[in-house]
Amino acid sequence: AKTMEQPADGFPTGWTTRQFPRNRSSKNQGHHRKQRSKQHYDRYWYSPKEKYKFRYKYEARRFLGILESASSDGGDEVGAMLSFKKDSKGPRRSGKGDVTG
């Protein structure tokens, strides 16, 4: 399925979002038979220069905050990503106890 890139609402020019159909695992298909026809989508946010991909809006906002505080020229996304990863406390880094939100 083709996904369309759209400007990210509430973000500066250049930020985009894309929605992807969620993959359905075979273990969940039988459990929700009545909802089978309803397609779920996952949205991702992308930075303007390096196209860094963020699963959650709050992650994209936190990265943007680091980017904006680091420089006044639109930002060094590579440097901001280093700070973002260093400061990240999210369990997605370790792969244990994955949290959604």
C-alpha contacts under 8 A as a table, 3 or more apart, distances in Angstrom:
res1	aa1	res2	aa2	distance
1	A	20	F	8.00
1	A	21	P	7.65
3	T	18	R	6.39
3	T	19	Q	6.17
3	T	20	F	6.29
4	M	18	R	5.98
4	M	19	Q	7.26
5	E	16	T	6.27
5	E	17	T	5.74
5	E	18	R	4.93
5	E	19	Q	7.94
6	Q	16	T	5.33
6	Q	17	T	5.34
6	Q	18	R	6.46
7	P	13	T	7.54
7	P	14	G	7.04
7	P	15	W	6.04
7	P	16	T	4.36
7	P	17	T	6.20
8	A	11	F	5.62
8	A	12	P	7.91
8	A	15	W	5.45
8	A	16	T	4.48
8	A	17	T	5.29
8	A	45	W	7.17
11	F	15	W	6.15
12	P	15	W	6.14
13	T	48	P	7.82
14	G	47	S	7.13
14	G	48	P	4.57
14	G	49	K	7.86
15	W	45	W	7.20
15	W	46	Y	5.78
15	W	47	S	5.10
15	W	48	P	4.94
16	T	45	W	5.84
16	T	46	Y	5.25
16	T	47	S	6.93
16	T	48	P	7.28
17	T	43	R	6.66
17	T	44	Y	5.49
17	T	45	W	4.51
17	T	46	Y	6.05
18	R	43	R	5.67
18	R	44	Y	5.48
18	R	45	W	6.78
19	Q	41	Y	5.91
19	Q	42	D	5.45
19	Q	43	R	4.34
19	Q	44	Y	6.40
20	F	41	Y	5.28
20	F	42	D	5.29
20	F	43	R	6.46
21	P	39	Q	6.84
21	P	40	H	5.95
21	P	41	Y	4.38
21	P	42	D	6.35
22	R	39	Q	7.36
22	R	40	H	5.47
22	R	41	Y	5.07
22	R	42	D	6.01
24	R	28	N	6.89
24	R	29	Q	6.84
25	S	28	N	5.59
25	S	29	Q	6.62
26	S	29	Q	5.29
26	S	30	G	7.51
27	K	30	G	6.79
27	K	31	H	7.52
28	N	31	H	5.30
28	N	32	H	6.78
29	Q	32	H	6.02
29	Q	33	R	6.52
29	Q	36	R	7.01
30	G	33	R	5.56
32	H	35	Q	5.47
32	H	36	R	6.38
33	R	36	R	5.15
34	K	37	S	7.58
35	Q	38	K	5.45
36	R	39	Q	7.58
42	D	55	R	8.00
43	R	55	R	6.77
43	R	56	Y	7.72
44	Y	53	K	6.40
44	Y	54	F	5.51
44	Y	55	R	4.86
44	Y	56	Y	6.72
44	Y	57	K	7.76
45	W	52	Y	7.99
45	W	53	K	5.74
45	W	54	F	5.03
45	W	55	R	6.62
45	W	56	Y	7.32
45	W	57	K	6.78
45	W	60	A	6.49
46	Y	51	K	5.01
46	Y	52	Y	5.29
46	Y	53	K	4.75
46	Y	54	F	6.35
46	Y	60	A	7.84
47	S	50	E	6.21
47	S	51	K	4.60
47	S	52	Y	5.19
47	S	53	K	6.93
47	S	60	A	7.95
48	P	51	K	5.63
49	K	77	E	7.15
50	E	77	E	6.66
50	E	78	V	7.58
54	F	57	K	7.10
54	F	59	E	6.24
54	F	60	A	5.70
55	R	59	E	7.34
56	Y	59	E	5.34
56	Y	60	A	6.61
56	Y	101	G	7.45
57	K	60	A	5.07
57	K	61	R	6.15
58	Y	61	R	4.99
58	Y	62	R	6.10
59	E	62	R	5.08
59	E	63	F	6.17
60	A	63	F	5.11
60	A	64	L	6.09
61	R	64	L	4.96
61	R	65	G	6.18
62	R	65	G	5.07
62	R	66	I	6.42
62	R	84	F	7.79
63	F	66	I	5.14
63	F	67	L	6.09
63	F	80	A	6.92
63	F	81	M	7.09
63	F	84	F	6.05
64	L	67	L	4.88
64	L	68	E	6.01
65	G	68	E	5.22
65	G	69	S	6.11
66	I	69	S	5.27
66	I	70	A	6.04
66	I	80	A	5.87
66	I	83	S	7.42
66	I	84	F	7.09
67	L	70	A	5.27
67	L	71	S	6.78
67	L	74	G	7.66
67	L	75	G	5.39
67	L	76	D	6.78
67	L	77	E	6.49
67	L	80	A	5.21
68	E	71	S	5.82
68	E	72	S	6.65
68	E	74	G	7.00
68	E	75	G	6.32
69	S	72	S	7.56
70	A	75	G	6.67
70	A	76	D	7.64
70	A	80	A	7.14
71	S	74	G	6.75
71	S	75	G	5.18
71	S	76	D	7.25
72	S	75	G	6.51
75	G	80	A	7.69
76	D	79	G	5.42
76	D	80	A	6.11
77	E	80	A	4.93
77	E	81	M	5.95
78	V	81	M	5.14
78	V	82	L	6.44
79	G	82	L	5.16
79	G	83	S	6.53
80	A	83	S	5.12
80	A	84	F	6.00
81	M	84	F	4.76
81	M	85	K	6.06
82	L	85	K	5.33
82	L	86	K	6.12
83	S	86	K	5.01
83	S	87	D	5.95
84	F	87	D	5.30
84	F	88	S	5.86
85	K	88	S	5.03
90	G	93	R	6.20
91	P	94	S	5.52
91	P	95	G	6.38
91	P	96	K	6.28
91	P	97	G	6.36
91	P	98	D	5.80
91	P	99	V	6.80
92	R	95	G	5.19
92	R	96	K	7.13
92	R	97	G	7.90
92	R	98	D	5.72
92	R	99	V	7.33
95	G	98	D	6.35
